[in-house]
Amino acid sequence: YIPAAVSVFTKNRELAELFVDFLASEKSREIFRKYGYFTTPEEAFEYVGSVKPIGGVYKTSIEEWTGEK
């Protein structure tokens, strides 16, 4: 999955759409995979091993961040 969209403010919609089409192509996915990026949710799940929670609320203190009191 490679998120991409054509901006409503683009000056060349045709080229922008061609670029988005390229990003969705198998050739593009090969390039992304070559550099370690996931191109599908299945690839990410395979790497992680299972579904994991993302995000949340974390309570921290300045001491945890800086090591100072």
CHARMM internal coordinates of N, CA and C (Angstrom, degrees):
IC EDIT
DIST 1 N 1 CA 1.4478
DIST 1 CA 1 C 1.5145
ANGL 1 N 1 CA 1 C 108.86
DIST 1 C 2 N 1.3047
ANGL 1 CA 1 C 2 N 117.38
DIHE 1 N 1 CA 1 C 2 N 116.37
DIST 2 N 2 CA 1.4565
ANGL 1 C 2 N 2 CA 123.35
DIHE 1 CA 1 C 2 N 2 CA 177.51
DIST 2 CA 2 C 1.5242
ANGL 2 N 2 CA 2 C 106.98
DIHE 1 C 2 N 2 CA 2 C -117.61
DIST 2 C 3 N 1.3350
ANGL 2 CA 2 C 3 N 117.36
DIHE 2 N 2 CA 2 C 3 N 105.37
DIST 3 N 3 CA 1.4692
ANGL 2 C 3 N 3 CA 118.62
DIHE 2 CA 2 C 3 N 3 CA -178.21
DIST 3 CA 3 C 1.5223
ANGL 3 N 3 CA 3 C 111.13
DIHE 2 C 3 N 3 CA 3 C -70.03
DIST 3 C 4 N 1.2941
ANGL 3 CA 3 C 4 N 116.30
DIHE 3 N 3 CA 3 C 4 N 128.87
DIST 4 N 4 CA 1.4666
ANGL 3 C 4 N 4 CA 121.91
DIHE 3 CA 3 C 4 N 4 CA 178.36
DIST 4 CA 4 C 1.5182
ANGL 4 N 4 CA 4 C 108.62
DIHE 3 C 4 N 4 CA 4 C -157.85
DIST 4 C 5 N 1.3125
ANGL 4 CA 4 C 5 N 115.21
DIHE 4 N 4 CA 4 C 5 N 152.21
DIST 5 N 5 CA 1.4601
ANGL 4 C 5 N 5 CA 120.60
DIHE 4 CA 4 C 5 N 5 CA 178.62
DIST 5 CA 5 C 1.5162
ANGL 5 N 5 CA 5 C 108.87
DIHE 4 C 5 N 5 CA 5 C -154.25
DIST 5 C 6 N 1.3003
ANGL 5 CA 5 C 6 N 115.60
DIHE 5 N 5 CA 5 C 6 N 162.28
DIST 6 N 6 CA 1.4630
ANGL 5 C 6 N 6 CA 121.98
DIHE 5 CA 5 C 6 N 6 CA 176.26
DIST 6 CA 6 C 1.5219
ANGL 6 N 6 CA 6 C 107.65
DIHE 5 C 6 N 6 CA 6 C -97.27
DIST 6 C 7 N 1.3106
ANGL 6 CA 6 C 7 N 115.83
DIHE 6 N 6 CA 6 C 7 N 124.00
DIST 7 N 7 CA 1.4623
ANGL 6 C 7 N 7 CA 120.92
DIHE 6 CA 6 C 7 N 7 CA 179.71
DIST 7 CA 7 C 1.5246
ANGL 7 N 7 CA 7 C 110.85
DIHE 6 C 7 N 7 CA 7 C -68.70
DIST 7 C 8 N 1.3122
ANGL 7 CA 7 C 8 N 116.05
DIHE 7 N 7 CA 7 C 8 N 144.81
DIST 8 N 8 CA 1.4670
ANGL 7 C 8 N 8 CA 119.95
DIHE 7 CA 7 C 8 N 8 CA 175.53
DIST 8 CA 8 C 1.5268
ANGL 8 N 8 CA 8 C 110.55
DIHE 7 C 8 N 8 CA 8 C -68.05
DIST 8 C 9 N 1.3308
ANGL 8 CA 8 C 9 N 117.45
DIHE 8 N 8 CA 8 C 9 N -15.29
DIST 9 N 9 CA 1.4613
ANGL 8 C 9 N 9 CA 121.83
DIHE 8 CA 8 C 9 N 9 CA -178.79
DIST 9 CA 9 C 1.5279
ANGL 9 N 9 CA 9 C 113.06
DIHE 8 C 9 N 9 CA 9 C -97.16
DIST 9 C 10 N 1.3334
ANGL 9 CA 9 C 10 N 117.22
DIHE 9 N 9 CA 9 C 10 N 6.04
DIST 10 N 10 CA 1.4566
ANGL 9 C 10 N 10 CA 119.58
DIHE 9 CA 9 C 10 N 10 CA -177.73
DIST 10 CA 10 C 1.5226
ANGL 10 N 10 CA 10 C 111.37
DIHE 9 C 10 N 10 CA 10 C -61.40
DIST 10 C 11 N 1.3287
ANGL 10 CA 10 C 11 N 115.48
DIHE 10 N 10 CA 10 C 11 N 145.72
DIST 11 N 11 CA 1.4630
ANGL 10 C 11 N 11 CA 120.34
DIHE 10 CA 10 C 11 N 11 CA 178.62
DIST 11 CA 11 C 1.5218
ANGL 11 N 11 CA 11 C 111.51
DIHE 10 C 11 N 11 CA 11 C -89.96
DIST 11 C 12 N 1.3464
ANGL 11 CA 11 C 12 N 116.35
DIHE 11 N 11 CA 11 C 12 N -15.59
DIST 12 N 12 CA 1.4589
ANGL 11 C 12 N 12 CA 119.25
DIHE 11 CA 11 C 12 N 12 CA -179.84
DIST 12 CA 12 C 1.5296
ANGL 12 N 12 CA 12 C 108.65
DIHE 11 C 12 N 12 CA 12 C -139.88
DIST 12 C 13 N 1.3139
ANGL 12 CA 12 C 13 N 115.62
DIHE 12 N 12 CA 12 C 13 N 83.50
DIST 13 N 13 CA 1.4650
ANGL 12 C 13 N 13 CA 121.73
DIHE 12 CA 12 C 13 N 13 CA -176.25
DIST 13 CA 13 C 1.5273
ANGL 13 N 13 CA 13 C 111.73
DIHE 12 C 13 N 13 CA 13 C -58.09
DIST 13 C 14 N 1.3163
ANGL 13 CA 13 C 14 N 117.58
DIHE 13 N 13 CA 13 C 14 N -41.38
DIST 14 N 14 CA 1.4678
ANGL 13 C 14 N 14 CA 120.07
DIHE 13 CA 13 C 14 N 14 CA -177.21
DIST 14 CA 14 C 1.5281
ANGL 14 N 14 CA 14 C 111.30
DIHE 13 C 14 N 14 CA 14 C -60.67
DIST 14 C 15 N 1.3379
ANGL 14 CA 14 C 15 N 117.49
DIHE 14 N 14 CA 14 C 15 N -47.33
DIST 15 N 15 CA 1.4630
ANGL 14 C 15 N 15 CA 119.98
DIHE 14 CA 14 C 15 N 15 CA 178.95
DIST 15 CA 15 C 1.5243
ANGL 15 N 15 CA 15 C 111.51
DIHE 14 C 15 N 15 CA 15 C -66.69
DIST 15 C 16 N 1.3221
ANGL 15 CA 15 C 16 N 116.89
DIHE 15 N 15 CA 15 C 16 N -38.28
DIST 16 N 16 CA 1.4614
ANGL 15 C 16 N 16 CA 120.47
DIHE 15 CA 15 C 16 N 16 CA 178.48
DIST 16 CA 16 C 1.5293
ANGL 16 N 16 CA 16 C 110.35
DIHE 15 C 16 N 16 CA 16 C -62.20
DIST 16 C 17 N 1.3127
ANGL 16 CA 16 C 17 N 117.24
DIHE 16 N 16 CA 16 C 17 N -42.89
DIST 17 N 17 CA 1.4640
ANGL 16 C 17 N 17 CA 120.80
DIHE 16 CA 16 C 17 N 17 CA 178.77
DIST 17 CA 17 C 1.5232
ANGL 17 N 17 CA 17 C 111.08
DIHE 16 C 17 N 17 CA 17 C -66.06
DIST 17 C 18 N 1.3290
ANGL 17 CA 17 C 18 N 117.14
DIHE 17 N 17 CA 17 C 18 N -37.56
DIST 18 N 18 CA 1.4661
ANGL 17 C 18 N 18 CA 120.23
DIHE 17 CA 17 C 18 N 18 CA 176.65
DIST 18 CA 18 C 1.5280
ANGL 18 N 18 CA 18 C 110.79
DIHE 17 C 18 N 18 CA 18 C -63.79
DIST 18 C 19 N 1.3371
ANGL 18 CA 18 C 19 N 116.62
DIHE 18 N 18 CA 18 C 19 N -39.43
DIST 19 N 19 CA 1.4638
ANGL 18 C 19 N 19 CA 120.23
DIHE 18 CA 18 C 19 N 19 CA 178.69
DIST 19 CA 19 C 1.5278
ANGL 19 N 19 CA 19 C 110.78
DIHE 18 C 19 N 19 CA 19 C -64.88
DIST 19 C 20 N 1.3170
ANGL 19 CA 19 C 20 N 117.72
DIHE 19 N 19 CA 19 C 20 N -43.34
DIST 20 N 20 CA 1.4635
ANGL 19 C 20 N 20 CA 120.91
DIHE 19 CA 19 C 20 N 20 CA 177.41
DIST 20 CA 20 C 1.5276
ANGL 20 N 20 CA 20 C 109.85
DIHE 19 C 20 N 20 CA 20 C -62.70
DIST 20 C 21 N 1.3192
ANGL 20 CA 20 C 21 N 117.48
DIHE 20 N 20 CA 20 C 21 N -40.27
DIST 21 N 21 CA 1.4648
ANGL 20 C 21 N 21 CA 120.81
DIHE 20 CA 20 C 21 N 21 CA 176.23
DIST 21 CA 21 C 1.5250
ANGL 21 N 21 CA 21 C 110.61
DIHE 20 C 21 N 21 CA 21 C -60.63
DIST 21 C 22 N 1.3344
ANGL 21 CA 21 C 22 N 116.53
DIHE 21 N 21 CA 21 C 22 N -41.56
DIST 22 N 22 CA 1.4629
ANGL 21 C 22 N 22 CA 120.29
DIHE 21 CA 21 C 22 N 22 CA 177.92
DIST 22 CA 22 C 1.5281
ANGL 22 N 22 CA 22 C 110.44
DIHE 21 C 22 N 22 CA 22 C -61.72
DIST 22 C 23 N 1.3380
ANGL 22 CA 22 C 23 N 116.72
DIHE 22 N 22 CA 22 C 23 N -43.90
DIST 23 N 23 CA 1.4633
ANGL 22 C 23 N 23 CA 119.80
DIHE 22 CA 22 C 23 N 23 CA -179.82
DIST 23 CA 23 C 1.5235
ANGL 23 N 23 CA 23 C 112.17
DIHE 22 C 23 N 23 CA 23 C -59.99
DIST 23 C 24 N 1.3225
ANGL 23 CA 23 C 24 N 117.14
DIHE 23 N 23 CA 23 C 24 N -28.18
DIST 24 N 24 CA 1.4638
ANGL 23 C 24 N 24 CA 121.83
DIHE 23 CA 23 C 24 N 24 CA 179.91
DIST 24 CA 24 C 1.5290
ANGL 24 N 24 CA 24 C 112.47
DIHE 23 C 24 N 24 CA 24 C -87.17
DIST 24 C 25 N 1.3278
ANGL 24 CA 24 C 25 N 117.54
DIHE 24 N 24 CA 24 C 25 N -3.47
DIST 25 N 25 CA 1.4644
ANGL 24 C 25 N 25 CA 121.28
DIHE 24 CA 24 C 25 N 25 CA -175.33
DIST 25 CA 25 C 1.5292
ANGL 25 N 25 CA 25 C 111.95
DIHE 24 C 25 N 25 CA 25 C -81.72
DIST 25 C 26 N 1.3167
ANGL 25 CA 25 C 26 N 115.58
DIHE 25 N 25 CA 25 C 26 N 161.29
DIST 26 N 26 CA 1.4607
ANGL 25 C 26 N 26 CA 120.98
DIHE 25 CA 25 C 26 N 26 CA 177.39
DIST 26 CA 26 C 1.5235
ANGL 26 N 26 CA 26 C 110.73
DIHE 25 C 26 N 26 CA 26 C -64.11
DIST 26 C 27 N 1.3200
ANGL 26 CA 26 C 27 N 118.27
DIHE 26 N 26 CA 26 C 27 N -36.63
DIST 27 N 27 CA 1.4735
ANGL 26 C 27 N 27 CA 121.55
DIHE 26 CA 26 C 27 N 27 CA 178.00
DIST 27 CA 27 C 1.5267
ANGL 27 N 27 CA 27 C 110.35
DIHE 26 C 27 N 27 CA 27 C -58.63
DIST 27 C 28 N 1.3186
ANGL 27 CA 27 C 28 N 116.75
DIHE 27 N 27 CA 27 C 28 N -44.97
DIST 28 N 28 CA 1.4616
ANGL 27 C 28 N 28 CA 121.04
DIHE 27 CA 27 C 28 N 28 CA 178.20
DIST 28 CA 28 C 1.5261
ANGL 28 N 28 CA 28 C 110.63
DIHE 27 C 28 N 28 CA 28 C -63.71
DIST 28 C 29 N 1.3115
ANGL 28 CA 28 C 29 N 117.21
DIHE 28 N 28 CA 28 C 29 N -42.91
DIST 29 N 29 CA 1.4676
ANGL 28 C 29 N 29 CA 120.55
DIHE 28 CA 28 C 29 N 29 CA 179.57
DIST 29 CA 29 C 1.5249
ANGL 29 N 29 CA 29 C 111.00
DIHE 28 C 29 N 29 CA 29 C -60.77
DIST 29 C 30 N 1.3275
ANGL 29 CA 29 C 30 N 116.71
DIHE 29 N 29 CA 29 C 30 N -38.17
DIST 30 N 30 CA 1.4649
ANGL 29 C 30 N 30 CA 120.44
DIHE 29 CA 29 C 30 N 30 CA 177.01
DIST 30 CA 30 C 1.5270
ANGL 30 N 30 CA 30 C 110.27
DIHE 29 C 30 N 30 CA 30 C -60.07
DIST 30 C 31 N 1.3257
ANGL 30 CA 30 C 31 N 116.63
DIHE 30 N 30 CA 30 C 31 N -42.62
DIST 31 N 31 CA 1.4664
ANGL 30 C 31 N 31 CA 121.24
DIHE 30 CA 30 C 31 N 31 CA 179.65
DIST 31 CA 31 C 1.5259
ANGL 31 N 31 CA 31 C 110.07
DIHE 30 C 31 N 31 CA 31 C -64.90
DIST 31 C 32 N 1.3275
ANGL 31 CA 31 C 32 N 117.58
DIHE 31 N 31 CA 31 C 32 N -46.94
DIST 32 N 32 CA 1.4620
ANGL 31 C 32 N 32 CA 120.38
DIHE 31 CA 31 C 32 N 32 CA 179.17
DIST 32 CA 32 C 1.5228
ANGL 32 N 32 CA 32 C 110.85
DIHE 31 C 32 N 32 CA 32 C -61.03
DIST 32 C 33 N 1.3351
ANGL 32 CA 32 C 33 N 117.76
DIHE 32 N 32 CA 32 C 33 N -43.89
DIST 33 N 33 CA 1.4706
ANGL 32 C 33 N 33 CA 121.02
DIHE 32 CA 32 C 33 N 33 CA 179.21
DIST 33 CA 33 C 1.5248
ANGL 33 N 33 CA 33 C 111.01
DIHE 32 C 33 N 33 CA 33 C -61.66
DIST 33 C 34 N 1.3320
ANGL 33 CA 33 C 34 N 116.50
DIHE 33 N 33 CA 33 C 34 N -39.85
DIST 34 N 34 CA 1.4703
ANGL 33 C 34 N 34 CA 121.71
DIHE 33 CA 33 C 34 N 34 CA -179.72
DIST 34 CA 34 C 1.5250
ANGL 34 N 34 CA 34 C 110.81
DIHE 33 C 34 N 34 CA 34 C -55.21
DIST 34 C 35 N 1.3205
ANGL 34 CA 34 C 35 N 116.86
DIHE 34 N 34 CA 34 C 35 N -34.81
DIST 35 N 35 CA 1.4613
ANGL 34 C 35 N 35 CA 121.32
DIHE 34 CA 34 C 35 N 35 CA -177.63
DIST 35 CA 35 C 1.5299
ANGL 35 N 35 CA 35 C 113.20
DIHE 34 C 35 N 35 CA 35 C -101.54
DIST 35 C 36 N 1.3317
ANGL 35 CA 35 C 36 N 115.87
DIHE 35 N 35 CA 35 C 36 N 17.90
DIST 36 N 36 CA 1.4556
ANGL 35 C 36 N 36 CA 120.75
DIHE 35 CA 35 C 36 N 36 CA 170.77
DIST 36 CA 36 C 1.5137
ANGL 36 N 36 CA 36 C 117.15
DIHE 35 C 36 N 36 CA 36 C 85.84
DIST 36 C 37 N 1.3234
ANGL 36 CA 36 C 37 N 117.46
DIHE 36 N 36 CA 36 C 37 N 14.80
DIST 37 N 37 CA 1.4658
ANGL 36 C 37 N 37 CA 120.29
DIHE 36 CA 36 C 37 N 37 CA 178.96
DIST 37 CA 37 C 1.5219
ANGL 37 N 37 CA 37 C 110.49
DIHE 36 C 37 N 37 CA 37 C -93.39
DIST 37 C 38 N 1.3224
ANGL 37 CA 37 C 38 N 116.06
DIHE 37 N 37 CA 37 C 38 N 146.65
DIST 38 N 38 CA 1.4631
ANGL 37 C 38 N 38 CA 121.03
DIHE 37 CA 37 C 38 N 38 CA 174.19
DIST 38 CA 38 C 1.5194
ANGL 38 N 38 CA 38 C 108.22
DIHE 37 C 38 N 38 CA 38 C -82.45
DIST 38 C 39 N 1.3246
ANGL 38 CA 38 C 39 N 115.97
DIHE 38 N 38 CA 38 C 39 N 141.50
DIST 39 N 39 CA 1.4634
ANGL 38 C 39 N 39 CA 119.42
DIHE 38 CA 38 C 39 N 39 CA 178.80
DIST 39 CA 39 C 1.5211
ANGL 39 N 39 CA 39 C 112.59
DIHE 38 C 39 N 39 CA 39 C -115.04
DIST 39 C 40 N 1.3189
ANGL 39 CA 39 C 40 N 116.52
DIHE 39 N 39 CA 39 C 40 N -6.46
DIST 40 N 40 CA 1.4656
ANGL 39 C 40 N 40 CA 120.73
DIHE 39 CA 39 C 40 N 40 CA 176.35
DIST 40 CA 40 C 1.5288
ANGL 40 N 40 CA 40 C 108.60
DIHE 39 C 40 N 40 CA 40 C -142.15
DIST 40 C 41 N 1.3133
ANGL 40 CA 40 C 41 N 117.28
DIHE 40 N 40 CA 40 C 41 N 155.40
DIST 41 N 41 CA 1.4736
ANGL 40 C 41 N 41 CA 119.10
DIHE 40 CA 40 C 41 N 41 CA 174.33
DIST 41 CA 41 C 1.5300
ANGL 41 N 41 CA 41 C 111.65
DIHE 40 C 41 N 41 CA 41 C -59.02
DIST 41 C 42 N 1.3219
ANGL 41 CA 41 C 42 N 117.18
DIHE 41 N 41 CA 41 C 42 N -34.92
DIST 42 N 42 CA 1.4620
ANGL 41 C 42 N 42 CA 121.05
DIHE 41 CA 41 C 42 N 42 CA -179.71
DIST 42 CA 42 C 1.5263
ANGL 42 N 42 CA 42 C 111.36
DIHE 41 C 42 N 42 CA 42 C -61.52
DIST 42 C 43 N 1.3386
ANGL 42 CA 42 C 43 N 117.52
DIHE 42 N 42 CA 42 C 43 N -40.38
DIST 43 N 43 CA 1.4674
ANGL 42 C 43 N 43 CA 120.61
DIHE 42 CA 42 C 43 N 43 CA 177.57
DIST 43 CA 43 C 1.5275
ANGL 43 N 43 CA 43 C 110.70
DIHE 42 C 43 N 43 CA 43 C -63.26
DIST 43 C 44 N 1.3148
ANGL 43 CA 43 C 44 N 116.79
DIHE 43 N 43 CA 43 C 44 N -40.93
DIST 44 N 44 CA 1.4641
ANGL 43 C 44 N 44 CA 120.72
DIHE 43 CA 43 C 44 N 44 CA 179.04
DIST 44 CA 44 C 1.5285
ANGL 44 N 44 CA 44 C 110.30
DIHE 43 C 44 N 44 CA 44 C -65.58
DIST 44 C 45 N 1.3348
ANGL 44 CA 44 C 45 N 118.10
DIHE 44 N 44 CA 44 C 45 N -45.20
DIST 45 N 45 CA 1.4633
ANGL 44 C 45 N 45 CA 121.47
DIHE 44 CA 44 C 45 N 45 CA 179.37
DIST 45 CA 45 C 1.5274
ANGL 45 N 45 CA 45 C 110.72
DIHE 44 C 45 N 45 CA 45 C -61.88
DIST 45 C 46 N 1.3304
ANGL 45 CA 45 C 46 N 116.52
DIHE 45 N 45 CA 45 C 46 N -39.96
DIST 46 N 46 CA 1.4618
ANGL 45 C 46 N 46 CA 120.21
DIHE 45 CA 45 C 46 N 46 CA 179.21
DIST 46 CA 46 C 1.5247
ANGL 46 N 46 CA 46 C 110.24
DIHE 45 C 46 N 46 CA 46 C -61.84
DIST 46 C 47 N 1.3151
ANGL 46 CA 46 C 47 N 117.66
DIHE 46 N 46 CA 46 C 47 N -40.92
DIST 47 N 47 CA 1.4616
ANGL 46 C 47 N 47 CA 122.36
DIHE 46 CA 46 C 47 N 47 CA -179.43
DIST 47 CA 47 C 1.5312
ANGL 47 N 47 CA 47 C 111.22
DIHE 46 C 47 N 47 CA 47 C -69.10
DIST 47 C 48 N 1.3302
ANGL 47 CA 47 C 48 N 116.63
DIHE 47 N 47 CA 47 C 48 N -44.90
DIST 48 N 48 CA 1.4632
ANGL 47 C 48 N 48 CA 121.81
DIHE 47 CA 47 C 48 N 48 CA -176.32
DIST 48 CA 48 C 1.5291
ANGL 48 N 48 CA 48 C 111.07
DIHE 47 C 48 N 48 CA 48 C -74.74
DIST 48 C 49 N 1.3041
ANGL 48 CA 48 C 49 N 116.98
DIHE 48 N 48 CA 48 C 49 N -33.12
DIST 49 N 49 CA 1.4500
ANGL 48 C 49 N 49 CA 120.90
DIHE 48 CA 48 C 49 N 49 CA 178.88
DIST 49 CA 49 C 1.5088
ANGL 49 N 49 CA 49 C 114.46
DIHE 48 C 49 N 49 CA 49 C 100.24
DIST 49 C 50 N 1.3022
ANGL 49 CA 49 C 50 N 117.79
DIHE 49 N 49 CA 49 C 50 N -22.01
DIST 50 N 50 CA 1.4603
ANGL 49 C 50 N 50 CA 122.24
DIHE 49 CA 49 C 50 N 50 CA 176.91
DIST 50 CA 50 C 1.5194
ANGL 50 N 50 CA 50 C 108.16
DIHE 49 C 50 N 50 CA 50 C -173.39
DIST 50 C 51 N 1.3074
ANGL 50 CA 50 C 51 N 115.65
DIHE 50 N 50 CA 50 C 51 N 172.46
DIST 51 N 51 CA 1.4611
ANGL 50 C 51 N 51 CA 120.12
DIHE 50 CA 50 C 51 N 51 CA 177.95
DIST 51 CA 51 C 1.5277
ANGL 51 N 51 CA 51 C 108.31
DIHE 50 C 51 N 51 CA 51 C -70.53
DIST 51 C 52 N 1.3248
ANGL 51 CA 51 C 52 N 117.04
DIHE 51 N 51 CA 51 C 52 N 131.16
DIST 52 N 52 CA 1.4627
ANGL 51 C 52 N 52 CA 122.95
DIHE 51 CA 51 C 52 N 52 CA 178.98
DIST 52 CA 52 C 1.5220
ANGL 52 N 52 CA 52 C 109.16
DIHE 51 C 52 N 52 CA 52 C -120.33
DIST 52 C 53 N 1.3428
ANGL 52 CA 52 C 53 N 117.48
DIHE 52 N 52 CA 52 C 53 N 148.37
DIST 53 N 53 CA 1.4664
ANGL 52 C 53 N 53 CA 119.11
DIHE 52 CA 52 C 53 N 53 CA 175.92
DIST 53 CA 53 C 1.5250
ANGL 53 N 53 CA 53 C 110.25
DIHE 52 C 53 N 53 CA 53 C -68.30
DIST 53 C 54 N 1.3158
ANGL 53 CA 53 C 54 N 115.57
DIHE 53 N 53 CA 53 C 54 N 145.52
DIST 54 N 54 CA 1.4612
ANGL 53 C 54 N 54 CA 121.61
DIHE 53 CA 53 C 54 N 54 CA 178.86
DIST 54 CA 54 C 1.5181
ANGL 54 N 54 CA 54 C 107.77
DIHE 53 C 54 N 54 CA 54 C -123.45
DIST 54 C 55 N 1.3096
ANGL 54 CA 54 C 55 N 115.84
DIHE 54 N 54 CA 54 C 55 N 138.69
DIST 55 N 55 CA 1.4588
ANGL 54 C 55 N 55 CA 120.07
DIHE 54 CA 54 C 55 N 55 CA 177.53
DIST 55 CA 55 C 1.5103
ANGL 55 N 55 CA 55 C 111.66
DIHE 54 C 55 N 55 CA 55 C 80.15
DIST 55 C 56 N 1.3201
ANGL 55 CA 55 C 56 N 115.18
DIHE 55 N 55 CA 55 C 56 N -170.74
DIST 56 N 56 CA 1.4477
ANGL 55 C 56 N 56 CA 120.53
DIHE 55 CA 55 C 56 N 56 CA 179.23
DIST 56 CA 56 C 1.5119
ANGL 56 N 56 CA 56 C 110.97
DIHE 55 C 56 N 56 CA 56 C 132.91
DIST 56 C 57 N 1.3154
ANGL 56 CA 56 C 57 N 114.91
DIHE 56 N 56 CA 56 C 57 N -175.21
DIST 57 N 57 CA 1.4603
ANGL 56 C 57 N 57 CA 122.03
DIHE 56 CA 56 C 57 N 57 CA 178.64
DIST 57 CA 57 C 1.5196
ANGL 57 N 57 CA 57 C 107.13
DIHE 56 C 57 N 57 CA 57 C -113.82
DIST 57 C 58 N 1.3078
ANGL 57 CA 57 C 58 N 116.04
DIHE 57 N 57 CA 57 C 58 N 128.65
DIST 58 N 58 CA 1.4540
ANGL 57 C 58 N 58 CA 121.25
DIHE 57 CA 57 C 58 N 58 CA -178.24
DIST 58 CA 58 C 1.5181
ANGL 58 N 58 CA 58 C 109.54
DIHE 57 C 58 N 58 CA 58 C -121.81
DIST 58 C 59 N 1.3309
ANGL 58 CA 58 C 59 N 116.15
DIHE 58 N 58 CA 58 C 59 N 131.02
DIST 59 N 59 CA 1.4572
ANGL 58 C 59 N 59 CA 120.65
DIHE 58 CA 58 C 59 N 59 CA 176.93
DIST 59 CA 59 C 1.5215
ANGL 59 N 59 CA 59 C 107.62
DIHE 58 C 59 N 59 CA 59 C -93.61
DIST 59 C 60 N 1.3121
ANGL 59 CA 59 C 60 N 116.24
DIHE 59 N 59 CA 59 C 60 N 124.10
DIST 60 N 60 CA 1.4564
ANGL 59 C 60 N 60 CA 121.24
DIHE 59 CA 59 C 60 N 60 CA 178.42
DIST 60 CA 60 C 1.5182
ANGL 60 N 60 CA 60 C 108.84
DIHE 59 C 60 N 60 CA 60 C -136.13
DIST 60 C 61 N 1.2949
ANGL 60 CA 60 C 61 N 114.85
DIHE 60 N 60 CA 60 C 61 N 166.86
DIST 61 N 61 CA 1.4554
ANGL 60 C 61 N 61 CA 119.99
DIHE 60 CA 60 C 61 N 61 CA 175.69
DIST 61 CA 61 C 1.5188
ANGL 61 N 61 CA 61 C 108.46
DIHE 60 C 61 N 61 CA 61 C -126.18
DIST 61 C 62 N 1.3124
ANGL 61 CA 61 C 62 N 116.84
DIHE 61 N 61 CA 61 C 62 N 162.45
DIST 62 N 62 CA 1.4611
ANGL 61 C 62 N 62 CA 120.90
DIHE 61 CA 61 C 62 N 62 CA -179.86
DIST 62 CA 62 C 1.5245
ANGL 62 N 62 CA 62 C 110.63
DIHE 61 C 62 N 62 CA 62 C -60.65
DIST 62 C 63 N 1.3399
ANGL 62 CA 62 C 63 N 116.92
DIHE 62 N 62 CA 62 C 63 N -31.26
DIST 63 N 63 CA 1.4570
ANGL 62 C 63 N 63 CA 119.87
DIHE 62 CA 62 C 63 N 63 CA 178.84
DIST 63 CA 63 C 1.5294
ANGL 63 N 63 CA 63 C 111.47
DIHE 62 C 63 N 63 CA 63 C -63.15
DIST 63 C 64 N 1.3224
ANGL 63 CA 63 C 64 N 116.13
DIHE 63 N 63 CA 63 C 64 N -38.92
DIST 64 N 64 CA 1.4623
ANGL 63 C 64 N 64 CA 119.42
DIHE 63 CA 63 C 64 N 64 CA 179.27
DIST 64 CA 64 C 1.5184
ANGL 64 N 64 CA 64 C 111.45
DIHE 63 C 64 N 64 CA 64 C -64.53
DIST 64 C 65 N 1.3197
ANGL 64 CA 64 C 65 N 116.82
DIHE 64 N 64 CA 64 C 65 N -33.62
DIST 65 N 65 CA 1.4631
ANGL 64 C 65 N 65 CA 120.68
DIHE 64 CA 64 C 65 N 65 CA -178.03
DIST 65 CA 65 C 1.5211
ANGL 65 N 65 CA 65 C 112.33
DIHE 64 C 65 N 65 CA 65 C -80.17
DIST 65 C 66 N 1.3417
ANGL 65 CA 65 C 66 N 116.29
DIHE 65 N 65 CA 65 C 66 N -38.95
DIST 66 N 66 CA 1.4638
ANGL 65 C 66 N 66 CA 119.30
DIHE 65 CA 65 C 66 N 66 CA -172.61
DIST 66 CA 66 C 1.5122
ANGL 66 N 66 CA 66 C 113.75
DIHE 65 C 66 N 66 CA 66 C -106.84
DIST 66 C 67 N 1.3334
ANGL 66 CA 66 C 67 N 117.52
DIHE 66 N 66 CA 66 C 67 N -18.75
DIST 67 N 67 CA 1.4503
ANGL 66 C 67 N 67 CA 120.77
DIHE 66 CA 66 C 67 N 67 CA -175.43
DIST 67 CA 67 C 1.5204
ANGL 67 N 67 CA 67 C 112.18
DIHE 66 C 67 N 67 CA 67 C 79.53
DIST 67 C 68 N 1.3291
ANGL 67 CA 67 C 68 N 117.23
DIHE 67 N 67 CA 67 C 68 N 1.18
DIST 68 N 68 CA 1.4661
ANGL 67 C 68 N 68 CA 122.17
DIHE 67 CA 67 C 68 N 68 CA -179.51
DIST 68 CA 68 C 1.5187
ANGL 68 N 68 CA 68 C 110.31
DIHE 67 C 68 N 68 CA 68 C -99.99
DIST 68 C 69 N 1.3199
ANGL 68 CA 68 C 69 N 115.33
DIHE 68 N 68 CA 68 C 69 N 157.40
DIST 69 N 69 CA 1.4702
ANGL 68 C 69 N 69 CA 120.44
DIHE 68 CA 68 C 69 N 69 CA 176.64
DIST 69 CA 69 C 1.4981
ANGL 69 N 69 CA 69 C 110.39
DIHE 68 C 69 N 69 CA 69 C -118.46
END
COOR INIT
IC SEED 1 N 1 CA 1 C
IC BUILD
